[in-house]
Amino acid sequence: MEETTSKERILTAIRNGLMTKVNNPYATVNTEKEVMKPLEESIDLHFAQELSALGGKFIFCENEDDMTKILKLIIEQEKIGPLFCANPLLQKQLTEAEIPFLSEEKDLKETKSGLTECEFLIARYGSILMSSALPSGRKLYAWPEVHLVAAYASQLVPEISDAIIGMRERYNGVLPSMLTMVSGASRTADIEKTLVMGAHGPRELFVFFIDDLTL
């Protein structure tokens, strides 16, 4: 029977490809071997260095009270208010520290900064793993000019694979509909190779690294 449509030709090519046996040219490759070299220094130091290299700002905090004190100073000095926060636990901390914030979605367009939680911190790349399952959702790490992240030492893992394993455990094998890694502030050099910060998202990124492993 003569093929009459592009769809039929594509399906025929797929069927022929599936029936043709091809030997694996990489049969001797050890897929269990680590690709990346092990991190030589402590993973918290490596994360801080990689984050800084990407233009992010690493702020060590002894506890949550320390975090809110530093946050209050940054908001005043950098003039990055009003602050938006959607996480109930963070909202409680902000209220106790007498830091004003907005939380209604209708006010999101009026904010300059957004305070969020995160899923994991990935030491290898100085990146922050976010997901749609967090109270901050998909918007708060992308819309405001300044992204502020409250993260804990216990959320720091060496590799992306460790973060994915942790996500599967946290969500009982059913991952959120969206996972994304935030690696520094938004930047682009598409136009005349000139670096522009904040082109497609926040122009500044702060990570408040709260030490919860010694509590």
C-alpha positions in Angstrom: 0.0 0.0 0.0 1.4 3.4 -1.0 2.1 5.8 1.8 -0.1 8.8 1.6 0.7 11.0 4.6 3.7 12.3 6.5 2.4 10.5 9.6 2.4 7.1 7.9 5.9 7.7 6.6 7.1 8.6 10.2 5.4 5.6 11.7 6.9 3.3 9.1 10.4 4.6 9.8 9.9 4.1 13.6 8.7 0.5 13.1 11.7 -0.2 10.8 14.0 1.3 13.4 12.6 -0.8 16.2 13.0 -4.0 14.2 16.7 -3.3 13.4 19.0 -4.6 16.0 22.0 -2.3 16.8 24.9 -3.3 19.0 25.6 -1.0 21.9 28.9 0.8 21.1 29.4 1.7 24.7 28.9 -1.7 26.3 32.2 -1.4 28.2 31.4 1.9 29.9 31.0 1.7 33.6 27.8 3.5 34.3 28.2 3.1 38.1 31.4 5.1 38.2 31.2 8.7 39.5 31.5 11.2 36.7 32.4 14.2 38.9 35.4 14.4 41.2 34.5 14.3 44.9 34.3 17.7 46.6 37.5 18.3 48.4 36.4 20.8 50.9 33.3 20.9 53.2 30.1 21.1 51.2 28.9 24.2 53.0 32.1 26.1 52.0 31.9 24.8 48.5 28.2 25.9 48.2 29.1 29.4 49.5 32.0 29.7 47.0 29.9 28.5 44.0 27.0 30.7 45.0 29.2 33.8 45.3 30.9 33.0 41.9 27.4 33.1 40.4 26.7 36.5 41.9 24.6 35.3 44.8 25.2 36.4 48.4 25.7 33.8 51.1 24.8 34.8 54.7 25.5 32.5 57.5 23.0 32.6 60.4 23.3 30.9 63.7 19.6 30.5 64.1 16.2 31.9 62.8 16.4 34.9 65.1 19.7 35.8 63.7 18.3 35.4 60.2 15.4 37.9 60.8 17.8 40.4 62.4 20.0 40.4 59.4 17.1 40.4 57.0 15.7 43.5 58.7 19.0 45.3 58.2 19.2 44.3 54.6 15.7 45.5 53.8 16.4 48.9 55.4 19.9 49.3 53.9 19.2 48.0 50.4 15.7 49.6 50.3 14.2 46.5 48.9 10.7 46.8 50.6 7.9 45.9 50.4 8.7 42.3 51.1 6.4 39.5 49.9 6.2 36.1 51.7 3.8 33.2 51.2 5.2 30.7 53.7 3.2 30.5 56.9 6.3 29.6 59.0 8.3 32.4 57.6 5.4 34.8 58.0 5.3 33.9 61.7 9.0 34.7 62.0 8.6 38.0 60.2 5.7 38.9 62.5 7.7 38.2 65.6 10.6 40.2 64.3 8.2 43.1 63.4 9.2 43.0 59.7 6.3 44.1 57.5 5.4 42.0 54.6 2.7 41.4 52.0 1.1 38.0 51.4 -1.9 38.5 49.1 -1.3 37.5 45.4 -2.9 40.8 44.3 0.0 42.7 46.0 2.7 40.7 44.3 3.2 43.3 41.5 3.9 46.0 44.1 6.8 44.1 45.8 10.5 44.5 45.3 11.6 41.5 47.2 10.3 38.0 47.9 11.3 35.7 50.8 10.9 32.0 50.1 11.9 28.6 51.4 13.5 25.9 49.2 13.6 22.2 48.8 17.4 21.6 48.8 20.7 23.4 48.4 23.1 21.7 45.9 26.7 22.2 46.9 28.3 21.2 43.6 26.8 24.1 41.7 25.8 26.6 44.4 22.2 26.1 43.2 18.9 26.2 45.0 16.2 23.5 44.2 12.7 24.9 44.1 9.4 23.2 43.3 5.8 24.0 42.6 4.8 22.1 45.9 6.3 24.9 48.1 4.0 27.6 49.5 5.9 30.2 47.4 4.7 28.3 44.2 6.2 29.2 40.8 6.1 33.0 40.9 7.9 34.3 44.0 11.4 33.2 43.0 11.0 34.7 39.5 8.9 37.9 39.8 10.4 40.2 42.5 13.7 42.1 41.8 15.3 40.5 44.8 15.0 36.8 45.8 15.7 36.1 49.5 15.9 32.4 50.5 15.7 31.0 54.0 17.5 27.7 53.9 18.8 25.3 56.5 22.1 23.4 56.8 20.2 20.2 56.9 18.9 20.9 53.3 22.4 21.0 51.9 23.4 18.0 49.7 26.5 17.4 47.6 24.9 16.6 44.2 21.7 17.0 42.1 21.2 13.2 42.4 21.1 13.5 46.2 18.5 16.2 45.9 16.3 14.1 43.6 16.6 11.1 46.0 15.6 13.4 48.8 12.6 14.7 46.8 11.4 11.2 46.1 11.5 10.4 49.8 9.8 13.7 50.8 7.0 13.3 48.3 6.6 9.5 48.5 7.8 8.8 45.0 5.5 11.3 43.3 7.5 14.4 42.4 5.9 17.9 42.1 4.8 19.0 38.7 7.7 21.4 38.4 11.3 21.3 39.7 13.8 24.1 38.9 17.3 25.0 40.0 18.0 28.7 40.8 21.7 29.4 40.1 22.5 32.9 40.9 20.7 36.1 39.9 19.0 36.2 36.5 21.4 37.4 33.7 21.7 37.5 30.0 24.3 38.6 27.4 22.2 38.0 24.3 22.3 41.6 23.2 25.7 42.7 21.9 27.3 40.4 24.5 26.6 42.9 27.2 25.8 41.4 30.6 22.4 42.5 31.9 21.3 41.5 35.4 17.7 40.8 36.2 16.7 40.4 32.6 14.3 37.4 33.1 14.0 37.3 36.9 15.6 38.7 40.1 18.7 40.8 39.8 19.9 39.9 43.3 19.9 36.6 45.2 20.5 36.3 49.0 20.7 32.9 50.7 20.3 32.9 54.5 22.0 29.7 55.5 20.6 28.8 58.9 22.7 26.4 61.0 20.2 23.8 62.4 22.7 21.0 62.7 24.1 22.2 66.0 20.8 22.9 67.7 
